């Protein structure tokens, strides 16, 4: 099996096709990337910028470059000695425009007789033999239906007609009643939907790849990529939605001839991948959380907690209670259809009514500490969740007691459908209730609320970080590490600047108070989140910040939401963002804050980047982030960027230029390129992991590790932690590291050692250093 040393993620879309990707391969080779990592490339909904809404799995999207585009990328990569990793989406397909998806069109036209009926996860009995499609403004809008060109139309929506279901002159409402589908009001999706979907997205319908024939047809094109040597590895999107993730991975490994596999699995703190998962690891959110917290000052926690409590009217945030509430908000709201489907599977002999069963199942899911179990692995977690649910709701003890043995049976046989489907559902609730709700409510420090992280873990001390990296090297050395993705709530440089607030907690408390006085927002926790984001992304244009503010407020759901926006609140929210541009006092306050944060944020960014690129694992660089990238949540993190500027800057570095300051764009490019090149070109320097300790007054401000192993000496990473505190306490002073040989800094060319060397000398130019044994 071929494995990558590093990857570089490219978002393939109609505006940046596979041919465009092929054109940037020489630059990526020069940057030091080992493999190219492509977002989904199968045919997707027209106009989709992300590609996770595949409409035809049998072909590469012509709007993304088609099969000739993949051939071009692969050829360019091969010529450069690089590999290709591609993102695939086995859990669901896009059905927003039925005519674009031949599987879905057939299902709607032929119903249970369609050859694709087994592929979709439909509860036909609940729908009276029909699949419910929530597209109408309200149920009475059936009066607006018309038959045109052999199709049923609802404004711009087109649906097929079953054979023999229409005769010229028939009433469209009667024609609709004869179809295998029922068009219903969109609000009924919360309660009356009868097909599995991706989270609460009605236009992404789940498919059943656990059925061999469905797997084969959905993966025929993907298998071709491996068979023809076009692709070396696959990234699997949302495996937690599958009925049998373990079986899926075994089958995928087999049909791809043993390709490198990564899964988009969110691991909660302390959780590890199931032993039976046939893959190299995850897409790196677990690593992101560890790296971020290494650069957060624990001394700031008390002040930031007090500030947060004050913004909540004196009531301290209880995260466990918060996520119990946000998860119940999801189970009782946008995913209630899923909970009712589970409840309908509870045997009648239990004596539990549908409502009671749904309530008990929802309480168990709300108590789940991880995304899902993979029974029999995770049985203890399920039992503990049941115990917690009963402690919270003692009146549900009998119901939960009846449900537990049913939930523990989760095989693929028909009688185990409740347990199996419960596992597929718990991850949806976690994602929507925690990532997409609680993370916008728990706002004391935005760095902490990132995908895959536990926001109650405020910081990670160097010793603990080293322990985690030692385990990573031993257990999952080929798992991906990352700092930014298409799904992160804030990019790496945005978070790095926010992290500085933990070192400036009193100053932040005062600045936020002044901003609230000048541009008041009647939701204190949201104001905290908003001004952190604005300061971290600044300078930014008005449209970006307005879009982020609205999304954050609606996701939080405290003062407004997606289904029923509060116009008055959103007007105040927009005014607060506008004030950053239009109110001289607000702008002055903001720019003064940014001026204070920026240099320390840049130091954090360089430290985090060097650590991520050189620590155990396969580091990924998200497109464009070799320059500063202060993005916010999607779609802000998918904006186009300028490769020409990056090529020119890299050429200048290679010609001998060096950044005048660590805050320059080229400083991050220097760190990224030198670390990537070293990992690719000198793999013998990255075979182990050993913490490197400093001595002296500021030893706690340095994180260091040596990647050498039994084969010999390795690369030595040194990075500054908590730069504001370091400066306030007089700098490095007598702090030193012991070098056992002469070493050269890849960033500056300076040579140090052997013996005790002052850190101030090593980090005289930049807040980081990448040392390698000097050549003799």
PyMOL commands that set and color helices and strands:
alter all, ss='L'
color gray80, all
select helices_A, chain A and resi 18-31+62-64+66-79+98-100+102-113+117-119+139-144+172-177+186-192+212-227+239-241+245-255+285-294+298-311+319-331+336-344+348-350+354-366+379-392+394-407+414-435+438-440+446-448+462-475+492-502+505-518+524-537+542-556+567-582+584-614+636-638+643-654+665-681+683-685+699-701+723-728+759-762
alter helices_A, ss='H'
color red, helices_A
select strands_A, chain A and resi 6-10+35-38+42-44+54-60+83-88+92-94+131-136+146-148+151-154+157-160+181-185+197-198+201-206+233-236+260-263+281-282+480-481+618-622+690-691+702-706+716-720+736-739+743-745+751-752+755-758+768-773
alter strands_A, ss='S'
color yellow, strands_A
deselect
rebuild
show_as cartoon
